[in-house]
Every structure is written in C-alpha cells, then in structure tokens.
C-alpha cells in the first residue's frame, strides 16, 4: 500500500485540474468546437495549387519562392497544372487574398503561429488590385 | 499474369512513347517560360551591369534621381542624420574623391555635390565579410542584399570603403511618406543599399534613377562594347572612387575638360 496515498492522489487531481484549466475555461466560454474558417473573397476559380496542398504547404512554397526570387533571380512559377504565375507574395497571393485579417490571420491566430515576419517588410494594403 | 510476347511488346512500346512524350512536354514547358511573358516585361540582362555618372551634366541642385529611387524603394526620410537611410546621396567632391582632390582643383568641382551610390564592385569587400551571405555578388555584377538573411551585424558597413550602406536603427515604416506595395519596406535591424534596381531589371525596366535623370546617368552592360555606357566611357575621361583599394568599382564618373 502506498504511503500518504490521500495526499498524493489529491495532489495529482489538483495538478490535473490546473493543467487542463485552459480547456475548461474554453468550454465554459462556449469556445469548444470552434473552427477557424478563413474567408475567401476572390472570384478566381482556383488557387495556384490545390487547396489541400496550399493548406499544408503554403509556408514551404513561400520559403521556396523567396529563395528562388532573391537568390536565383527567377520569378516565374510553373504550377503543377502547367499554369504560369509570378512568384510574389504581394502580387500573386494578395491579389486574391487581400483580406489578410480574415484569411491569413484567422488560422494563424487560432494555432498560435502569430504573424510570421513576412509583414514586417512586405505590404499588402492599397495598391493591390483585387 | 502471364505475359506473352505480344503483350510484352505492347507494354514496352507504350512505355517508350510515354518517355518520349514526357521529354517533349518538358521542352514545351521550358519554351513556355520565356515565351509566356509579353516582350516589354522580359528581363533586361547583361554580363556586367555598370553605370557612368556624367558630372558635367549632373546638376548641383537636382535631386530627381534620389527622389525617384527613394520613392520606389520605400526609403524612409529620417531627420536625424544618425538614423539616416539612403540608397543614393550626394557628398562633396573632396569626400568622394580624396585621392583626386587638392587645393587647386578645377573651379566648380571642388565643392560640387557628387552623386554616390553602391559601386557594385567587381571585388566587393562587403561580400567577403558578410557572415551569412546576406550580401553577395550576382553573376551579372550586381552586389545584392537578401534582407531575409541579414542579421544586422554591420560588418559590411565597416568593410565598405564608400559608406554606401545604411543600417535600420529604427522601424522605418512610420517615416516612409507613401509606401509602394510593389517593393517591400525594411524592418528594424537590417542593412540596406542600392541594388541597381534588380527588381526592375527583372521586369524589363531600367533603374529608377536613370529613368528620372535627364541624361547624366548612363546605365548598361560594361562587357558590351556597343552599350551606351561603354561608348560614354570611351569618348570621355572618367574616374572611379578610391581605385587604389582594388575593389574595382563599376560606377564611373565622367569629368568634362571644358
């Protein structure tokens, strides 16, 4: 038999409660089951690559674009379906997704990947055609 | 599955056709890359980009090139000279050409403001010292900056004998008059300088300063004997800044005799 079982067990219970407090808090605030839903406002029929790929790999693609444009001076992207795009966050991505708050930030805030450095330098407001 | 002779031949035939088709498609897609762009948007290319600044034609008061450059590149206008950011700027003749300046130098030249910018050296000391290769020499002779890699150590600023680089001590955004979304701004903590408008050359435009200038700035391929810049250099006397250092600058200054 365990020594001081009542202290240990009750201590463990308190610990578990504290650790899972954020979950209870969210549940109490009615936030359980919340799903981040980025809003797409464009009239274009498709993204440069399938949505599934973009959801999972857009950061990889953007990193590749960055290196290709800056280091190699190559600016044309051939998508998997053969379409040609310019490798530009502001000129290509933001042409459709000019609603950064409703599109990028919704998910980024939800998963806690708050604001990658992109927007410290790159701009999207105004001047970008919708 | 049993494969008889006929089936085997069919399969290999189809496979061979597939291989041929794939290589042809590959060629097609490469062909498309260059053909897809309209003529006026094709990149301007050169073996070695270089510039000549005709000091005889460059007006002392004119600031058209500086303003054009700083506008398209979102360069902030800090009042405090310690925070100053510039891609182009004018400095006195004595300061720009300490080896050529002397007390009896040609009248009008002694105190003439000289337009200075990154010299895009053939042998750039900034590139040698950069610990992250954030600045490097491109094959076409442009000394390029990759802001994504710059860690703000400022070794390049110490190495550059021309003071062509500036450091972002503060967030530049609040001091940019009008942000042009076509070009990124910089963040706090990176070094910046003239890039010979690499982003404009890539879409078929000449550098913004040359476009804004009324004939004093000549830009082109130094390896092409028929280029405008080569012709300008061959027909007039020209000097470079601090040539004794061996950095081999590619910005030339034309001095007129009259």
Boltz contact constraints between the chains, C-beta under 6 A:
constraints:
  - contact:
      token1: [A, 70]
      token2: [B, 146]
      max_distance: 6.0
  - contact:
      token1: [A, 75]
      token2: [B, 202]
      max_distance: 6.0
  - contact:
      token1: [A, 76]
      token2: [B, 33]
      max_distance: 6.0
  - contact:
      token1: [A, 84]
      token2: [B, 36]
      max_distance: 6.0
  - contact:
      token1: [A, 90]
      token2: [B, 181]
      max_distance: 6.0
  - contact:
      token1: [A, 120]
      token2: [B, 187]
      max_distance: 6.0
  - contact:
      token1: [A, 121]
      token2: [B, 184]
      max_distance: 6.0
  - contact:
      token1: [A, 121]
      token2: [B, 185]
      max_distance: 6.0
  - contact:
      token1: [A, 121]
      token2: [B, 186]
      max_distance: 6.0
  - contact:
      token1: [A, 121]
      token2: [B, 187]
      max_distance: 6.0
  - contact:
      token1: [A, 122]
      token2: [B, 184]
      max_distance: 6.0
  - contact:
      token1: [A, 123]
      token2: [B, 179]
      max_distance: 6.0
  - contact:
      token1: [A, 123]
      token2: [B, 181]
      max_distance: 6.0
  - contact:
      token1: [A, 127]
      token2: [B, 181]
      max_distance: 6.0
  - contact:
      token1: [A, 128]
      token2: [B, 181]
      max_distance: 6.0
